Amino acid sequence: MKSFTAVIERDHETGLFVGYVPGFPGAHSQGETLDELNDNLREVIAMLLEDGEPDLEAEFLGTQNVAVA
């Protein structure tokens, strides 16, 4: 079993949750709930892995707060 970190955002216009795996081309989806998004991402990632191990273009390291005066 493999584990990937997804970045999750909410689209203010549609209210949908949008997620993507940084550096993994094509690994993105959306859903009306977080559970639906997780299921959709799992399905997309599984489909992409059928073509073999991904050559990740980037690695997720975390988030950072940036203060602007």
PyMOL Python script that loads the backbone (N, CA, C, O; Angstrom):
from pymol import cmd

cmd.read_pdbstr("""\
ATOM      1  N   MET A   1       0.849  -1.178   0.000  1.00  0.00           N
ATOM      2  CA  MET A   1       0.000   0.000   0.000  1.00  0.00           C
ATOM      3  C   MET A   1       0.894   1.241   0.000  1.00  0.00           C
ATOM      4  O   MET A   1       1.846   1.330   0.775  1.00  0.00           O
ATOM      5  N   LYS A   2       0.582   2.178  -0.861  1.00  0.00           N
ATOM      6  CA  LYS A   2       1.312   3.442  -0.954  1.00  0.00           C
ATOM      7  C   LYS A   2       0.467   4.554  -0.351  1.00  0.00           C
ATOM      8  O   LYS A   2      -0.761   4.478  -0.309  1.00  0.00           O
ATOM      9  N   SER A   3       1.146   5.568   0.105  1.00  0.00           N
ATOM     10  CA  SER A   3       0.467   6.724   0.692  1.00  0.00           C
ATOM     11  C   SER A   3       0.990   7.993   0.029  1.00  0.00           C
ATOM     12  O   SER A   3       2.196   8.153  -0.159  1.00  0.00           O
ATOM     13  N   PHE A   4       0.082   8.883  -0.321  1.00  0.00           N
ATOM     14  CA  PHE A   4       0.433  10.150  -0.947  1.00  0.00           C
ATOM     15  C   PHE A   4      -0.210  11.286  -0.158  1.00  0.00           C
ATOM     16  O   PHE A   4      -1.289  11.117   0.410  1.00  0.00           O
ATOM     17  N   THR A   5       0.444  12.430  -0.123  1.00  0.00           N
ATOM     18  CA  THR A   5      -0.096  13.610   0.542  1.00  0.00           C
ATOM     19  C   THR A   5      -0.817  14.465  -0.487  1.00  0.00           C
ATOM     20  O   THR A   5      -0.251  14.821  -1.520  1.00  0.00           O
ATOM     21  N   ALA A   6      -2.068  14.789  -0.197  1.00  0.00           N
ATOM     22  CA  ALA A   6      -2.859  15.629  -1.099  1.00  0.00           C
ATOM     23  C   ALA A   6      -3.078  17.001  -0.461  1.00  0.00           C
ATOM     24  O   ALA A   6      -3.260  17.118   0.751  1.00  0.00           O
ATOM     25  N   VAL A   7      -3.055  18.017  -1.289  1.00  0.00           N
ATOM     26  CA  VAL A   7      -3.391  19.376  -0.870  1.00  0.00           C
ATOM     27  C   VAL A   7      -4.877  19.557  -1.152  1.00  0.00           C
ATOM     28  O   VAL A   7      -5.353  19.264  -2.248  1.00  0.00           O
ATOM     29  N   ILE A   8      -5.600  20.042  -0.151  1.00  0.00           N
ATOM     30  CA  ILE A   8      -7.051  20.199  -0.273  1.00  0.00           C
ATOM     31  C   ILE A   8      -7.417  21.672  -0.155  1.00  0.00           C
ATOM     32  O   ILE A   8      -6.945  22.370   0.742  1.00  0.00           O
ATOM     33  N   GLU A   9      -8.255  22.132  -1.059  1.00  0.00           N
ATOM     34  CA  GLU A   9      -8.763  23.505  -1.041  1.00  0.00           C
ATOM     35  C   GLU A   9     -10.269  23.462  -1.274  1.00  0.00           C
ATOM     36  O   GLU A   9     -10.805  22.451  -1.727  1.00  0.00           O
ATOM     37  N   ARG A  10     -10.942  24.553  -0.964  1.00  0.00           N
ATOM     38  CA  ARG A  10     -12.369  24.648  -1.274  1.00  0.00           C
ATOM     39  C   ARG A  10     -12.564  25.773  -2.281  1.00  0.00           C
ATOM     40  O   ARG A  10     -12.098  26.894  -2.075  1.00  0.00           O
ATOM     41  N   ASP A  11     -13.254  25.464  -3.369  1.00  0.00           N
ATOM     42  CA  ASP A  11     -13.551  26.452  -4.393  1.00  0.00           C
ATOM     43  C   ASP A  11     -14.705  27.313  -3.896  1.00  0.00           C
ATOM     44  O   ASP A  11     -15.797  26.806  -3.637  1.00  0.00           O
ATOM     45  N   HIS A  12     -14.466  28.602  -3.763  1.00  0.00           N
ATOM     46  CA  HIS A  12     -15.490  29.506  -3.219  1.00  0.00           C
ATOM     47  C   HIS A  12     -16.690  29.661  -4.152  1.00  0.00           C
ATOM     48  O   HIS A  12     -17.804  29.911  -3.690  1.00  0.00           O
ATOM     49  N   GLU A  13     -16.475  29.517  -5.447  1.00  0.00           N
ATOM     50  CA  GLU A  13     -17.579  29.676  -6.389  1.00  0.00           C
ATOM     51  C   GLU A  13     -18.515  28.470  -6.399  1.00  0.00           C
ATOM     52  O   GLU A  13     -19.735  28.625  -6.442  1.00  0.00           O
ATOM     53  N   THR A  14     -17.938  27.265  -6.361  1.00  0.00           N
ATOM     54  CA  THR A  14     -18.754  26.054  -6.464  1.00  0.00           C
ATOM     55  C   THR A  14     -19.002  25.386  -5.116  1.00  0.00           C
ATOM     56  O   THR A  14     -19.938  24.599  -4.977  1.00  0.00           O
ATOM     57  N   GLY A  15     -18.166  25.695  -4.119  1.00  0.00           N
ATOM     58  CA  GLY A  15     -18.276  25.047  -2.816  1.00  0.00           C
ATOM     59  C   GLY A  15     -17.668  23.658  -2.791  1.00  0.00           C
ATOM     60  O   GLY A  15     -17.698  22.985  -1.761  1.00  0.00           O
ATOM     61  N   LEU A  16     -17.110  23.216  -3.925  1.00  0.00           N
ATOM     62  CA  LEU A  16     -16.525  21.885  -4.006  1.00  0.00           C
ATOM     63  C   LEU A  16     -15.146  21.846  -3.347  1.00  0.00           C
ATOM     64  O   LEU A  16     -14.417  22.838  -3.334  1.00  0.00           O
ATOM     65  N   PHE A  17     -14.806  20.679  -2.802  1.00  0.00           N
ATOM     66  CA  PHE A  17     -13.458  20.442  -2.319  1.00  0.00           C
ATOM     67  C   PHE A  17     -12.625  19.995  -3.511  1.00  0.00           C
ATOM     68  O   PHE A  17     -13.054  19.150  -4.296  1.00  0.00           O
ATOM     69  N   VAL A  18     -11.437  20.566  -3.640  1.00  0.00           N
ATOM     70  CA  VAL A  18     -10.540  20.260  -4.746  1.00  0.00           C
ATOM     71  C   VAL A  18      -9.231  19.762  -4.142  1.00  0.00           C
ATOM     72  O   VAL A  18      -8.697  20.377  -3.219  1.00  0.00           O
ATOM     73  N   GLY A  19      -8.718  18.657  -4.658  1.00  0.00           N
ATOM     74  CA  GLY A  19      -7.483  18.110  -4.131  1.00  0.00           C
ATOM     75  C   GLY A  19      -6.537  17.690  -5.226  1.00  0.00           C
ATOM     76  O   GLY A  19      -6.952  17.300  -6.318  1.00  0.00           O
ATOM     77  N   TYR A  20      -5.235  17.776  -4.913  1.00  0.00           N
ATOM     78  CA  TYR A  20      -4.217  17.327  -5.858  1.00  0.00           C
ATOM     79  C   TYR A  20      -2.997  16.851  -5.080  1.00  0.00           C
ATOM     80  O   TYR A  20      -2.755  17.274  -3.950  1.00  0.00           O
ATOM     81  N   VAL A  21      -2.248  15.974  -5.700  1.00  0.00           N
ATOM     82  CA  VAL A  21      -1.003  15.490  -5.115  1.00  0.00           C
ATOM     83  C   VAL A  21       0.127  16.278  -5.767  1.00  0.00           C
ATOM     84  O   VAL A  21       0.358  16.145  -6.969  1.00  0.00           O
ATOM     85  N   PRO A  22       0.836  17.098  -4.987  1.00  0.00           N
ATOM     86  CA  PRO A  22       1.915  17.913  -5.559  1.00  0.00           C
ATOM     87  C   PRO A  22       2.951  17.061  -6.281  1.00  0.00           C
ATOM     88  O   PRO A  22       3.423  16.051  -5.760  1.00  0.00           O
ATOM     89  N   GLY A  23       3.290  17.488  -7.479  1.00  0.00           N
ATOM     90  CA  GLY A  23       4.326  16.828  -8.248  1.00  0.00           C
ATOM     91  C   GLY A  23       3.905  15.569  -8.957  1.00  0.00           C
ATOM     92  O   GLY A  23       4.727  14.955  -9.636  1.00  0.00           O
ATOM     93  N   PHE A  24       2.644  15.149  -8.829  1.00  0.00           N
ATOM     94  CA  PHE A  24       2.152  13.915  -9.446  1.00  0.00           C
ATOM     95  C   PHE A  24       1.191  14.323 -10.559  1.00  0.00           C
ATOM     96  O   PHE A  24       0.005  14.529 -10.298  1.00  0.00           O
ATOM     97  N   PRO A  25       1.681  14.446 -11.800  1.00  0.00           N
ATOM     98  CA  PRO A  25       0.840  14.903 -12.903  1.00  0.00           C
ATOM     99  C   PRO A  25      -0.430  14.065 -13.043  1.00  0.00           C
ATOM    100  O   PRO A  25      -0.368  12.836 -13.074  1.00  0.00           O
ATOM    101  N   GLY A  26      -1.562  14.725 -13.125  1.00  0.00           N
ATOM    102  CA  GLY A  26      -2.841  14.060 -13.317  1.00  0.00           C
ATOM    103  C   GLY A  26      -3.531  13.635 -12.046  1.00  0.00           C
ATOM    104  O   GLY A  26      -4.691  13.225 -12.084  1.00  0.00           O
ATOM    105  N   ALA A  27      -2.843  13.722 -10.908  1.00  0.00           N
ATOM    106  CA  ALA A  27      -3.424  13.273  -9.635  1.00  0.00           C
ATOM    107  C   ALA A  27      -4.190  14.423  -8.986  1.00  0.00           C
ATOM    108  O   ALA A  27      -3.709  15.064  -8.051  1.00  0.00           O
ATOM    109  N   HIS A  28      -5.387  14.667  -9.502  1.00  0.00           N
ATOM    110  CA  HIS A  28      -6.242  15.723  -8.970  1.00  0.00           C
ATOM    111  C   HIS A  28      -7.695  15.332  -9.162  1.00  0.00           C
ATOM    112  O   HIS A  28      -8.034  14.584 -10.079  1.00  0.00           O
ATOM    113  N   SER A  29      -8.551  15.846  -8.289  1.00  0.00           N
ATOM    114  CA  SER A  29      -9.979  15.550  -8.397  1.00  0.00           C
ATOM    115  C   SER A  29     -10.748  16.549  -7.554  1.00  0.00           C
ATOM    116  O   SER A  29     -10.172  17.485  -6.999  1.00  0.00           O
ATOM    117  N   GLN A  30     -12.046  16.343  -7.463  1.00  0.00           N
ATOM    118  CA  GLN A  30     -12.911  17.204  -6.650  1.00  0.00           C
ATOM    119  C   GLN A  30     -14.054  16.377  -6.092  1.00  0.00           C
ATOM    120  O   GLN A  30     -14.301  15.258  -6.541  1.00  0.00           O
ATOM    121  N   GLY A  31     -14.752  16.934  -5.109  1.00  0.00           N
ATOM    122  CA  GLY A  31     -15.899  16.250  -4.527  1.00  0.00           C
ATOM    123  C   GLY A  31     -16.725  17.205  -3.695  1.00  0.00           C
ATOM    124  O   GLY A  31     -16.237  18.248  -3.259  1.00  0.00           O
ATOM    125  N   GLU A  32     -17.978  16.847  -3.477  1.00  0.00           N
ATOM    126  CA  GLU A  32     -18.874  17.684  -2.679  1.00  0.00           C
ATOM    127  C   GLU A  32     -18.575  17.575  -1.192  1.00  0.00           C
ATOM    128  O   GLU A  32     -18.870  18.498  -0.433  1.00  0.00           O
ATOM    129  N   THR A  33     -17.989  16.452  -0.762  1.00  0.00           N
ATOM    130  CA  THR A  33     -17.603  16.253   0.634  1.00  0.00           C
ATOM    131  C   THR A  33     -16.141  15.802   0.666  1.00  0.00           C
ATOM    132  O   THR A  33     -15.585  15.401  -0.357  1.00  0.00           O
ATOM    133  N   LEU A  34     -15.529  15.871   1.839  1.00  0.00           N
ATOM    134  CA  LEU A  34     -14.152  15.404   1.964  1.00  0.00           C
ATOM    135  C   LEU A  34     -14.055  13.904   1.711  1.00  0.00           C
ATOM    136  O   LEU A  34     -13.078  13.432   1.130  1.00  0.00           O
ATOM    137  N   ASP A  35     -15.061  13.158   2.144  1.00  0.00           N
ATOM    138  CA  ASP A  35     -15.066  11.713   1.893  1.00  0.00           C
ATOM    139  C   ASP A  35     -15.143  11.417   0.396  1.00  0.00           C
ATOM    140  O   ASP A  35     -14.436  10.544  -0.108  1.00  0.00           O
ATOM    141  N   GLU A  36     -16.003  12.148  -0.308  1.00  0.00           N
ATOM    142  CA  GLU A  36     -16.129  11.953  -1.753  1.00  0.00           C
ATOM    143  C   GLU A  36     -14.819  12.323  -2.446  1.00  0.00           C
ATOM    144  O   GLU A  36     -14.373  11.619  -3.352  1.00  0.00           O
ATOM    145  N   LEU A  37     -14.206  13.422  -2.021  1.00  0.00           N
ATOM    146  CA  LEU A  37     -12.931  13.827  -2.604  1.00  0.00           C
ATOM    147  C   LEU A  37     -11.884  12.746  -2.375  1.00  0.00           C
ATOM    148  O   LEU A  37     -11.144  12.404  -3.298  1.00  0.00           O
ATOM    149  N   ASN A  38     -11.806  12.199  -1.159  1.00  0.00           N
ATOM    150  CA  ASN A  38     -10.831  11.162  -0.847  1.00  0.00           C
ATOM    151  C   ASN A  38     -11.050   9.935  -1.732  1.00  0.00           C
ATOM    152  O   ASN A  38     -10.092   9.375  -2.265  1.00  0.00           O
ATOM    153  N   ASP A  39     -12.296   9.521  -1.888  1.00  0.00           N
ATOM    154  CA  ASP A  39     -12.604   8.375  -2.759  1.00  0.00           C
ATOM    155  C   ASP A  39     -12.187   8.665  -4.200  1.00  0.00           C
ATOM    156  O   ASP A  39     -11.605   7.810  -4.868  1.00  0.00           O
ATOM    157  N   ASN A  40     -12.486   9.871  -4.672  1.00  0.00           N
ATOM    158  CA  ASN A  40     -12.152  10.240  -6.049  1.00  0.00           C
ATOM    159  C   ASN A  40     -10.640  10.287  -6.259  1.00  0.00           C
ATOM    160  O   ASN A  40     -10.137   9.819  -7.280  1.00  0.00           O
ATOM    161  N   LEU A  41      -9.912  10.858  -5.285  1.00  0.00           N
ATOM    162  CA  LEU A  41      -8.455  10.903  -5.400  1.00  0.00           C
ATOM    163  C   LEU A  41      -7.866   9.491  -5.392  1.00  0.00           C
ATOM    164  O   LEU A  41      -6.957   9.186  -6.163  1.00  0.00           O
ATOM    165  N   ARG A  42      -8.388   8.639  -4.518  1.00  0.00           N
ATOM    166  CA  ARG A  42      -7.898   7.262  -4.440  1.00  0.00           C
ATOM    167  C   ARG A  42      -8.088   6.560  -5.796  1.00  0.00           C
ATOM    168  O   ARG A  42      -7.201   5.844  -6.261  1.00  0.00           O
ATOM    169  N   GLU A  43      -9.237   6.771  -6.414  1.00  0.00           N
ATOM    170  CA  GLU A  43      -9.520   6.153  -7.709  1.00  0.00           C
ATOM    171  C   GLU A  43      -8.570   6.668  -8.799  1.00  0.00           C
ATOM    172  O   GLU A  43      -8.041   5.886  -9.590  1.00  0.00           O
ATOM    173  N   VAL A  44      -8.364   7.971  -8.831  1.00  0.00           N
ATOM    174  CA  VAL A  44      -7.484   8.572  -9.839  1.00  0.00           C
ATOM    175  C   VAL A  44      -6.048   8.090  -9.646  1.00  0.00           C
ATOM    176  O   VAL A  44      -5.383   7.724 -10.615  1.00  0.00           O
ATOM    177  N   ILE A  45      -5.570   8.088  -8.411  1.00  0.00           N
ATOM    178  CA  ILE A  45      -4.195   7.663  -8.145  1.00  0.00           C
ATOM    179  C   ILE A  45      -4.009   6.192  -8.512  1.00  0.00           C
ATOM    180  O   ILE A  45      -2.999   5.829  -9.115  1.00  0.00           O
ATOM    181  N   ALA A  46      -4.973   5.344  -8.155  1.00  0.00           N
ATOM    182  CA  ALA A  46      -4.888   3.922  -8.494  1.00  0.00           C
ATOM    183  C   ALA A  46      -4.817   3.743 -10.013  1.00  0.00           C
ATOM    184  O   ALA A  46      -4.050   2.918 -10.511  1.00  0.00           O
ATOM    185  N   MET A  47      -5.611   4.510 -10.737  1.00  0.00           N
ATOM    186  CA  MET A  47      -5.607   4.430 -12.194  1.00  0.00           C
ATOM    187  C   MET A  47      -4.241   4.861 -12.743  1.00  0.00           C
ATOM    188  O   MET A  47      -3.700   4.211 -13.638  1.00  0.00           O
ATOM    189  N   LEU A  48      -3.690   5.943 -12.215  1.00  0.00           N
ATOM    190  CA  LEU A  48      -2.384   6.424 -12.677  1.00  0.00           C
ATOM    191  C   LEU A  48      -1.279   5.422 -12.360  1.00  0.00           C
ATOM    192  O   LEU A  48      -0.339   5.277 -13.141  1.00  0.00           O
ATOM    193  N   LEU A  49      -1.375   4.734 -11.235  1.00  0.00           N
ATOM    194  CA  LEU A  49      -0.351   3.768 -10.845  1.00  0.00           C
ATOM    195  C   LEU A  49      -0.381   2.507 -11.709  1.00  0.00           C
ATOM    196  O   LEU A  49       0.586   1.745 -11.726  1.00  0.00           O
ATOM    197  N   GLU A  50      -1.483   2.283 -12.424  1.00  0.00           N
ATOM    198  CA  GLU A  50      -1.551   1.143 -13.339  1.00  0.00           C
ATOM    199  C   GLU A  50      -0.497   1.254 -14.431  1.00  0.00           C
ATOM    200  O   GLU A  50      -0.076   0.246 -15.001  1.00  0.00           O
ATOM    201  N   ASP A  51      -0.070   2.481 -14.722  1.00  0.00           N
ATOM    202  CA  ASP A  51       0.961   2.716 -15.750  1.00  0.00           C
ATOM    203  C   ASP A  51       2.370   2.586 -15.176  1.00  0.00           C
ATOM    204  O   ASP A  51       3.347   2.789 -15.896  1.00  0.00           O
ATOM    205  N   GLY A  52       2.488   2.252 -13.890  1.00  0.00           N
ATOM    206  CA  GLY A  52       3.792   2.118 -13.251  1.00  0.00           C
ATOM    207  C   GLY A  52       4.012   3.189 -12.202  1.00  0.00           C
ATOM    208  O   GLY A  52       3.168   4.059 -11.986  1.00  0.00           O
ATOM    209  N   GLU A  53       5.153   3.109 -11.562  1.00  0.00           N
ATOM    210  CA  GLU A  53       5.487   4.076 -10.516  1.00  0.00           C
ATOM    211  C   GLU A  53       5.609   5.475 -11.107  1.00  0.00           C
ATOM    212  O   GLU A  53       6.196   5.648 -12.175  1.00  0.00           O
ATOM    213  N   PRO A  54       5.058   6.476 -10.420  1.00  0.00           N
ATOM    214  CA  PRO A  54       5.145   7.840 -10.945  1.00  0.00           C
ATOM    215  C   PRO A  54       6.547   8.402 -10.789  1.00  0.00           C
ATOM    216  O   PRO A  54       7.259   8.072  -9.840  1.00  0.00           O
ATOM    217  N   ASP A  55       6.929   9.239 -11.713  1.00  0.00           N
ATOM    218  CA  ASP A  55       8.167  10.001 -11.614  1.00  0.00           C
ATOM    219  C   ASP A  55       7.760  11.372 -11.088  1.00  0.00           C
ATOM    220  O   ASP A  55       7.498  12.297 -11.856  1.00  0.00           O
ATOM    221  N   LEU A  56       7.712  11.485  -9.751  1.00  0.00           N
ATOM    222  CA  LEU A  56       7.206  12.709  -9.133  1.00  0.00           C
ATOM    223  C   LEU A  56       8.074  13.904  -9.509  1.00  0.00           C
ATOM    224  O   LEU A  56       9.303  13.838  -9.492  1.00  0.00           O
ATOM    225  N   GLU A  57       7.394  14.999  -9.849  1.00  0.00           N
ATOM    226  CA  GLU A  57       8.085  16.215 -10.263  1.00  0.00           C
ATOM    227  C   GLU A  57       8.418  17.121  -9.085  1.00  0.00           C
ATOM    228  O   GLU A  57       9.217  18.048  -9.222  1.00  0.00           O
ATOM    229  N   ALA A  58       7.811  16.862  -7.926  1.00  0.00           N
ATOM    230  CA  ALA A  58       8.051  17.676  -6.737  1.00  0.00           C
ATOM    231  C   ALA A  58       7.694  16.847  -5.515  1.00  0.00           C
ATOM    232  O   ALA A  58       7.057  15.799  -5.626  1.00  0.00           O
ATOM    233  N   GLU A  59       8.106  17.322  -4.354  1.00  0.00           N
ATOM    234  CA  GLU A  59       7.820  16.645  -3.086  1.00  0.00           C
ATOM    235  C   GLU A  59       7.144  17.633  -2.148  1.00  0.00           C
ATOM    236  O   GLU A  59       7.651  18.734  -1.938  1.00  0.00           O
ATOM    237  N   PHE A  60       6.008  17.251  -1.586  1.00  0.00           N
ATOM    238  CA  PHE A  60       5.295  18.108  -0.637  1.00  0.00           C
ATOM    239  C   PHE A  60       6.080  18.162   0.671  1.00  0.00           C
ATOM    240  O   PHE A  60       6.408  17.127   1.250  1.00  0.00           O
ATOM    241  N   LEU A  61       6.376  19.370   1.129  1.00  0.00           N
ATOM    242  CA  LEU A  61       7.129  19.537   2.365  1.00  0.00           C
ATOM    243  C   LEU A  61       6.291  20.080   3.499  1.00  0.00           C
ATOM    244  O   LEU A  61       6.580  19.796   4.661  1.00  0.00           O
ATOM    245  N   GLY A  62       5.272  20.845   3.205  1.00  0.00           N
ATOM    246  CA  GLY A  62       4.436  21.397   4.274  1.00  0.00           C
ATOM    247  C   GLY A  62       3.863  22.735   3.871  1.00  0.00           C
ATOM    248  O   GLY A  62       3.873  23.115   2.700  1.00  0.00           O
ATOM    249  N   THR A  63       3.369  23.432   4.859  1.00  0.00           N
ATOM    250  CA  THR A  63       2.817  24.761   4.622  1.00  0.00           C
ATOM    251  C   THR A  63       3.602  25.781   5.432  1.00  0.00           C
ATOM    252  O   THR A  63       4.321  25.423   6.364  1.00  0.00           O
ATOM    253  N   GLN A  64       3.463  27.040   5.076  1.00  0.00           N
ATOM    254  CA  GLN A  64       4.167  28.108   5.774  1.00  0.00           C
ATOM    255  C   GLN A  64       3.272  29.340   5.812  1.00  0.00           C
ATOM    256  O   GLN A  64       2.665  29.707   4.806  1.00  0.00           O
ATOM    257  N   ASN A  65       3.194  29.969   6.967  1.00  0.00           N
ATOM    258  CA  ASN A  65       2.455  31.220   7.095  1.00  0.00           C
ATOM    259  C   ASN A  65       3.349  32.367   6.665  1.00  0.00           C
ATOM    260  O   ASN A  65       4.527  32.409   7.017  1.00  0.00           O
ATOM    261  N   VAL A  66       2.788  33.299   5.902  1.00  0.00           N
ATOM    262  CA  VAL A  66       3.519  34.453   5.428  1.00  0.00           C
ATOM    263  C   VAL A  66       2.769  35.691   5.868  1.00  0.00           C
ATOM    264  O   VAL A  66       1.627  35.898   5.457  1.00  0.00           O
ATOM    265  N   ALA A  67       3.386  36.520   6.695  1.00  0.00           N
ATOM    266  CA  ALA A  67       2.751  37.743   7.192  1.00  0.00           C
ATOM    267  C   ALA A  67       3.112  38.908   6.262  1.00  0.00           C
ATOM    268  O   ALA A  67       4.273  39.097   5.899  1.00  0.00           O
ATOM    269  N   VAL A  68       2.103  39.669   5.891  1.00  0.00           N
ATOM    270  CA  VAL A  68       2.303  40.839   5.034  1.00  0.00           C
ATOM    271  C   VAL A  68       1.741  42.040   5.741  1.00  0.00           C
ATOM    272  O   VAL A  68       0.591  42.031   6.179  1.00  0.00           O
ATOM    273  N   ALA A  69       2.542  43.076   5.855  1.00  0.00           N
ATOM    274  CA  ALA A  69       2.101  44.293   6.558  1.00  0.00           C
ATOM    275  C   ALA A  69       1.263  45.169   5.670  1.00  0.00           C
ATOM    276  O   ALA A  69       0.810  46.230   6.100  1.00  0.00           O
TER     277      ALA A  69
END
""", "prot")
cmd.dss("prot")
cmd.show_as("cartoon", "prot")
cmd.util.cbc("prot")
cmd.orient("prot")
